[in-house]
Each structure stands twice: as structure tokens, then as C-alpha cells.
Amino acid sequence: MDRSTGRITQIKLPDFDPTYSDVSWYRDYAAYCGLADDGDRVSAVVAQISVREPLYKKQLEKLAGEFPESICEAPLWQRQPARVTFTPLGGEKQTVEVNGRFADLTPDTPGEE
């Protein structure tokens, strides 16, 4: 929503599924667990409103069989420095640091070497 004009614009979020994804916002960044089109992969996604491609997208886990009610908890943002933590159900936490138009795993994230 443009605050000065009151105009509402629809946003396209890659791999977003309203049934399984919970979006967490920080400024103009959206973080959520996305579900691939084929429905068997869950990815951590960080997208920026004005950018077409996601800043960060990494597969968290592969799903087999029936989907759970939720594929991960809503991501949690920290402000200084800007970083977001993803907690998939049954998986390891991943923390992603966001710098402008770039995002990458933080070095202290367990499981990433």
C-alpha cells in the first residue's frame, strides 16, 4: 500500500502458498517458507518488494507423503544487523543476514560448512 496515495498493489511472492506459508515482514523484506510447485520441497525464501527474484532461496527439506498443517514456524527477524531465522518443523534452524539487495547464511549457522 502506498501511504501517500492509498493505492494498493498486489505483490507476487515466489513459492508462496497461503495454506502453508507464514510471512514475516521487516521493512520491505518478506521472509517465509515456500512450497515448490511440485509440492515436495520446502525452501527458505527472503524477498524484497521491489525486486523480481528472491534475495535468498535455499531448500530446507524434502517432503514425503501428506503435508503437515504447517511446514515451518513464522521466521523471526532481528534488526541490528538485519537477519532472519527460519525454523522448519523437524529441521535445523538457519539464519540469513540481509544486506541491501543481498542475503546469505550467517557463518555461525549450524549444519552449514
N, C-alpha and C positions, 0 to 999 in steps of 0.2 A: 504494500500500500504506500503510495506516495503521500507523505504527510502534508505537503504544500497544496496539492491539487485534490487529494482524496480519491485519486484513481487507483483501482485495484487491478493488479496484473497477476495472471496465473503463472506459477513457477513450475518448471519441469525438473524433477529430481531423478537422476539416473538410478535404476533398480529399486525405486521406492515402491513399497507395497503397503497401502494403508492398513491392511489387516495385520501385518506382522512387524512393521517398522514404526519406531517411535523417534520422532525428530527432536533433537536438542539444538537450540539456536544460540549463537553468540555473535553479536553484531550482524554482519551479512553472511555468516558461515552457518551451514546446516550440517550436523553430524547425525548419522543413523546407520543401522544395519540394514543393508539392502538385500533383496532376494533376486537372484538371477532369473531371466525369462524362462529358462527350462525348469526352474524351481528346485534345483538340487544343490545350489551353492549359496552360502551367506557371505556377504562382503561388508567390511567396514568402509564407509564412504564419508568423505568430507567434501562438501560442495560449497561454492561461493555463488551468490545470487547472480552476479553479472558475468559469470564465466560458464561457457557451454559444457566443457569437460570437467569432471570432478577433480579437485586438487589432490585427492588421495583416494585410492580404491585398492583394497587388498582382501583376498579371500581369507575368511576366518575359519570356516568349517564346511564340510560337505554333509548335506542332509541325506538320510536314507529313510524310506518309508513315509509314515504320516508326519505332518508338520506339528510341532508343539504350538500352543496358543501364542507364544512369544518366542522369537528367535534370539533375542538378547535384551538386556536391560537398556533403558534410555542412556545414551552416552552422557558423561559428566564433563563439563568444561571447567578449566582453571584459567584465570585471567593473566597472571604475570609469571612466566611467559604464557602466551595463548597456546593451550594444549587441551586435547580431549582424550578421555579414556573410554575405550569400548570394553564391555564385559559380556561376551557371548555366553549363553547358557551351556554349561558343560565344557567351556574352553578357558584359555588363559586370557588375562587382561592384556590389552595393547594400548599404549599411549602414543598419540600422534601430536607432534608440535607443528603449529601453523605459523608461518612467517609470510605475510603478504599473499602472494599468489602461489606459494609453495607449501607443501605439507610432507612430513616424513616421520617415521618412527623415532622416538627418543632413544638414545643409547642405552638407558637403564631398563628398557622393556624386557622382561624375562622371556626366554624362548627365542629371541632373535639374536643371532650372532653375526 
